Amino acid sequence: MIKFGVIGLGVGERHLRQLSRSSNVEVKWVCDLDEAKARIKAKEYRVDNFLVDWRQHSQLGDIDAVVIASYDRDHSEQVVAFIEMGIHVFVEKPLCTSQEELLTIREVYKRCSRYKPLCVSTNFILRKEARFKELQTLVQSGQLGEVYSIEASYDYGRLHKLRSGWRSNDASYSVMNGGGIHMLDLCQFITSSEFHPKFALASKVVTEGSSFIGPDFISTMGRIGRRGILKLTANFGSQTPHFHQLKVYGTKGSFINNCGDGVYYYGHEPEVVKVVDQTPFPAADKGDLLPNFLSAIEGHDQLEIGFEEIASVMETSLAIDKMALAELL
């Protein structure tokens, strides 16, 4: 039986729901800054203990693993603390909010994993979308030819969450690290190539005059793979549904994921062949990566997304954010 704690019961409730379905899991405690929510969710999911301060978890006995779905600014401290205790960590993105935090996490993970193999993973959930898994297969098999251009945009479509709530006055919050990172990971996942940003631009138009501190739009461009070019955008002020816009152009075919079906195109005018991918999208649940995490803890499988890969994506996202902020200033 794997004993878990869960911190943060917003998105974290989705993970709690997934864990509650697992016969080999016991959730020992849940934690949320809202005491009423923590109490209600503990009762709903038949968890014996609830906390408001995660640091008090040691009073409730040992756990094997923790899900961290707290505010972004708290991730680093919590990740470091649990790794140092030899506890497996599944953390919502982003892993951290600064280069200094990332350096600390890397040092702690390297030191502690010498004594005990530790599973540290994150929720890059777009990898579990059937539509994007099929796209990856086609790209890797060469059916689209050589991918020479990708345009990817994380269209947030939820402006109210920037103008009010915890993001609205958090100086460390970044639209790239907090959202665009999903598309960064997806593009690298599809192509099995690293993105090397060359420049980044930022703007603060939609949230001008609000309490939100940072830019609400960041766009970057650079190389992905040997000859490909990626334009990546975190667009948090978009007048759209929440959606993951993606265009992949190859020498033999193209793929476009807009607010609707995914579409493949093959050939040139006047003989373009259109193939519609009607796979339901979005269809993945926030907790869909947890079964692999559990299996890895038990030693049955390798992590789909391991620590070094998470840290590498985080480092690139932080570099984009730094370039964008420097340009804006």
N, C-alpha and C positions, 0 to 999 in steps of 0.2 A: 504494500500500500504506500503510495507516494503522498506525503503530507504537504499541503500547499497553504500559502497565504496569498491574499489578493488585495492590492492597494489601489484605490481609486475605483469608484463604482458608477462612473459614467460609461465610457467605452469598456471599462473593466467588467461591467456586468455581463457583457457578451462573452467574455472569457470565463467568468464564473458559471454562466449557463453551460458552456462547453464542458468545463471541468465536472459539473454536477452530473453529466451524462456518463462519465467514465467510471467503470466499476473498480478500477485500481487506484482511485484518487480519493483522498479525504481532505476537504478544505477545513483547516483548523481555525482560521479567522479571516475576517474581511475588515478593511479599513477605509474610512472616508472622512474628510474634514467635516462633512455634514453628519452630525451624530444621529439625527433622525433617519436619514437615508441608510446609514450603516446598520442601525438597529432593524429597520424594516427589511432590508435585503438579507441580513443574517437569518431572520425568521423565515423569509420566503424560500431561501435555498437550504434551510435546515443546517445552518452553520452555528456552532455553539457560542462562538465569541465574536465580538466586534470591537473595533478600536477607532479612535479619532486621531491618535498620535501613533504612527507606525513604529516608532522607537520602543514602544512598550510591548512589542510582540514577544520579546524574550520571556515575559512573565507567563506566557500561555504555552510554553513547551517548545520543543524543537520542531522545525519544519525541514523538508528536503528541497523545496522549490518555492519561488514566489513569482507572481505576475505583477508587474509594475505598470499601472495605467494612471498615474498621478499627473499633475501639471508638468509640462516639459521642464520647467526650471528645477524641479525636484528630482528628476531622473538620475542625474549623475551621483548625487549623494547617496541615494538609495541603492543604485547599482553597485557602487563601491562597497557600501556597508555589507550587503548580502554576499558579494563575492568573497570578501574577507572572512566571512563566517562559513565559507565552503558551501553556500547554498546556490542551487541552479537558478538562473534568472531568465525570465521571458519578459522583455520590456517593450512597451509601445514605442514607436518612433516619436521623436529622435532619441538616440542613445544619450545625447548630452547637448549642451548649447554653446560650447566654446572649445577652442583648440586645447586650452589648458586642462579642461575637464577630460577631454579625450585622451590626452597624454597620461593623466592620472589613472584613468580606467585601464588603459593598456598596460601600464606598469603593474597595477594591482592584479590584473588578470594573469599576466605572465608569471608573477611571483606565486600566486595562490594555486594556479593550475599545475604547478610542479608537484604539488603534494596530493592533489585530488583532481581527477578529470572533471571539469565543470562545463555544463551545457549553458551557454549564454546565447540567446537568440532574440529576434525582434519580429514585429508584425508587418513585414512587407507583403501585405495580403493580395496585392495585384498578381503576384506569382501564382495564386490559386484560382484565378479566373480562367475558365475553360477556353474562352476566346483568345486570351493572350498565350496560354499554353500551346494552343494550336498554331498561333503565329510563330512562336519560338521554334516549334518543330519544322515549320515550312522554311523559316530563315536558315536554320541550322542545316537542313537538307539541301539547300541551294535552290529551292523552287522559285524564290524571288530573285535569284541571281545575287550579285554583289550589292549589298546595301550601301548606298552612297549618301543618302540623306534621311534624317529623321526629324520630325517636328513633334514635340510632346508638350502638352500644356495641362497642368493641374488646375482646372477651373473650379474654384471653390463654391461660388454661388450662394454663400451663406454670410453675407455682409454683416448681419446682426451680431454674429459671434465675434467680430473684430471690434464693433462699436460698443459692445457690452460683454460682461463676463470676464473670465480670468485673463484672456488674451488682451483685453482693451488697455490695460495699464502695466503690462509686463515688458520691461525694456529688453529682456533676453529673448522674447518670442520672435521667431523668424518665419516668414511665409515659405521660404525655401526649405528650411530644416523641418518645419512643421507640416508641410504638405507637398511641396515640389519634390522632396526626397523620394516620394513614392514613384514618381515618373522617372527620376534618375535611376533608381534601382531597376525599374521595369526595362528601361532601354538597355542597360548593361546585361540584364538577365536574358533578354531576347537575342542579343547579338553576341553574348559571351565575350564582350570587349569592354575595356575601361574608357570612361569619358574623361577627356583632358580639357577643361574649360580654358578659353583664351581671354575672354573678357565677359563682363556682366554689367547690366544696367538695371537701375531701380527707379521706381517712381512712387509718389504718395499723392494721388489725385482723389481717389474715391473716398478715402478716410480723412481727407483734409478737414481740420477743424474739430475732429473727434479726439477722444482720449487715447486712441490707439497710437503707439509710439513709433513703430517702425514703418518701412515701406510696405505697401499692400500689393506691389507688383515687382517681380524680379524676373529678368530674362537673361539667359546666358547662351553663348555659342562656343563651340570648340570641336575638337576631333574625337570621334569614337571609332575605335579600331584603327586600322592602318590608313584608310582613305575616306572613311565616312565623316560626315558633318552632322552634328546634333544641335538643334535649337531647342532649348528647354526653358519652360516658363512656369512660374508660380503666379497664377492670376486670381487673387483673392477677392477682387471687387467685381468679378464678372456678372453681367446680367444674363445668367444661364442657370440651368440646373447644375447640381454638383456632378461633375463628369470628368472623365479622363480622355482628353482629346489626343489622338495619336495618328500620325501619318508616317508610313515607312515606305521609302522609295528604293526599289532595287532595279537592276539591269534587266530582269525578266518579269517583274511584276511589282505591284504596289498594294498597300493595305491602308485603308482609312477607317478610323474609329471616331465617329462623330456622335452627336446626341441622338442615337438610334442604332441601326444595324451597323455591324462591321462589314466592309466591302473590300473585296480583292478585285484588282484590275490587271488584265494581261493583254499585251499588244498595244499597238498605236492606231491612231485614226487612219482609215475609217473602220478598222477591224478590231476594236477594243472589246474584249470579253469581260463581262461583269459577273462576279460570283458573290452572292450575298451570304454572309455568315449570320445566321439567325439564332446563334447560341444566346440564351438569356444573359443579359449583362446590365448592371452588375449582378452577380449571383453568389459570389463567395461571401461567407460569413466571417465576421471579425475573429472568430475562434478557430478557423479552419487549419491554422498552422500548429495548434496545440497538440493534436494527436501525434504528429511527428516529434514534437518536443518531449512528450511523455515516453515515446518509444526510444528516443535517444538516451534519456535518463536511465531507462532500464537496460540499455546496451544492445537493443535489438536493431536499431537503425542509426545512420549518421544524420546529423542535423541538416535539414534542407538549407538553412541559412546559419552559418557558423559565425563565431566571434570575429575572426579576421576579416570576413567579407563585410560584416556590419560596420566594423571600424573603418574599412576602406571607403565604403559609401559615405559614411558620416564625414570623413576627412574631406572628400570632394565637395560635399554639400556645404560644409563650413567654409571652404575656400571660395566657393561661389558667393556665399553670403558676404564674406569679407570684401571681395572685389566690388560687389554691388553697393555696399554701404560706403566704401571709399569713393566711388564715383558720385554717389548721391550727395555726399558732403562737399 
